[in-house]
Amino acid sequence: MTHYLEFEKQLAEIEGKAEELRAMAQKSEAMDVQKEAAALDKKSSDMLKGIYASLTPWQKCQVARHPDRPHCKDYIAQLFTDWTPLAGDRNFADDAAVMGGLARLNDRPVMVIGHEKGHDTTSRIEHNFGMARPEGYRKAIRLMEMADRFGLPVITLVDTPGAYPGKGAEERGQSEAIARSTQTCLRLRVPLVTVVIGEGGSGGAVAFASANRVAMLEHSIYSVISPEGCASILWRDADKMREAAEALRLTAQDLLKLGVIDKIVPEPVGGAQRDAKAAITAVGEAIDTMLKELGRKKPDALIKDRRQKFLGMGAKGLAA
């Protein structure tokens, strides 16, 4: 069953009518509805293209959070071979919000780390809706350091509303774990590439995305705070999330102009949720291209490249 977003209501009506016509035709062989159904399909296709060609920042937030959007598990299953998951932070516990392990991308050994949100109520609760606890970031640190020792490129897939802000997480050193994960990213002597596949929220995302190259899917978002949180702080009114989304400049298009990211990965018309396989393939091609570019750099050059990227962040947009 297709899940329609708030701004897709008219589209839902048209596609629903086309489905009704076809269902009626199956019950009665005398009915010929192909022409009417085809006309509705054409109308819905044109409408879909129009809607997704001019999404507002708030609408992009809704698309980035779409429940049918492919998640980390889907990318791992389609893009990588010889997947060997690694668990635990060797200190407290394993955090299901963070997936990580050894794999091969086009027969090249790599380390893959990503946030996993889950697909249904049960799995979302299991993965804590992609909000990592300190042990999740400490697991990521362990895996990044392992990759560094064995000379393996690191690929991170970011999809989180932010790090988990619960009492237990704070007691176990959430801020320190995020800071050390960010520090580890910046110190790696191997290529580190990141793709924001959905939400990139606050320090919980930066802890995985302090990379040599950062790409974003066309309709994903990346910001210091959620629009709802920003609106609550600035206007004391969470309903002003649309204005906040505009002000945050959280879209891939804005962030490319600012120099925060390096690449936008195109999505199928209607978003990654409409054709997950095509979206995942596009991400795989982007990762492969970025790794090939970085593969020619020596360890010291990789560290310098990463440092310069973050020192110069935002200057591109200010100069314009």
JOQUILIN-V279590 format. One record per backbone hydrogen bond with DSSP energy under -0.5 kcal/mol. CO is the residue of the C=O (numbers start at 0). NH is the residue of the N-H. Records with the same first field share a line. If there is no record, write none. Layout:
CO: NH ; NH
This chain:
1: 3
4: 7
5: 8
7: 11
8: 12
9: 13
10: 14
11: 15
12: 16
13: 17
14: 18
15: 19
16: 20
17: 21
18: 22
19: 23
20: 24
21: 25
22: 26
23: 27
27: 30
30: 32
32: 36
33: 37
34: 38
35: 39
36: 40
37: 41
38: 42
39: 43
40: 44
41: 45
42: 46
43: 47
44: 48
45: 49
46: 50
47: 51
48: 52
49: 53
50: 53
55: 59
56: 60
57: 61
58: 62
59: 63
60: 64
62: 65
65: 68
70: 73 ; 74
71: 75
72: 76
73: 77
74: 78
75: 79
80: 103
83: 101
92: 88
93: 95
94: 97
96: 115
98: 113
99: 85
100: 111
101: 83
102: 109
103: 80 ; 105
104: 107
106: 108
107: 104
108: 152
109: 102
110: 154
111: 100
112: 156
113: 98
114: 71
115: 129
119: 123
120: 124
121: 125
122: 126
123: 128
124: 127
126: 129
127: 130
129: 131
131: 163
132: 135 ; 136
133: 137
134: 138
135: 139
136: 140
137: 141
138: 142
139: 143
140: 144
141: 145
142: 146
143: 147
144: 148
145: 149
146: 150 ; 151
147: 150
152: 110
153: 192
154: 112
155: 157 ; 194
156: 114
157: 196 ; 197
159: 200
165: 169
166: 170
167: 171
168: 173
169: 172
172: 176
173: 177
174: 178
175: 179
176: 180
177: 181
178: 182
179: 183
180: 184
181: 185
182: 186
183: 187
184: 187
190: 153
191: 211 ; 212
192: 155
193: 214
194: 157 ; 196
195: 216
197: 220
198: 159
199: 201 ; 222
200: 203 ; 204
201: 204 ; 205
202: 206
204: 207 ; 208
205: 209
208: 210
212: 193
213: 261 ; 262
214: 195
215: 264
216: 219
219: 251
220: 199
222: 201
225: 229
226: 230
227: 231
228: 232
229: 233
230: 234 ; 235 ; 236
236: 239
237: 240
238: 241
239: 243
240: 244
241: 245
242: 246
243: 247
244: 248 ; 249
245: 248
249: 221
250: 254
251: 255
252: 256
253: 257
254: 258 ; 259 ; 260
255: 258
257: 313 ; 315 ; 316
262: 215
263: 265
264: 217
267: 270
270: 273 ; 274
274: 278
275: 279
276: 280
277: 281
278: 282
279: 283
280: 284
281: 285
282: 286
283: 287
284: 288
285: 289
286: 290
287: 291
288: 292
289: 293
290: 294
292: 295
293: 296
297: 301
298: 302
299: 303
300: 304
301: 305
302: 306
303: 307
304: 308
305: 309
306: 310
307: 311
309: 312
311: 314 ; 315
313: 317
314: 318
315: 319
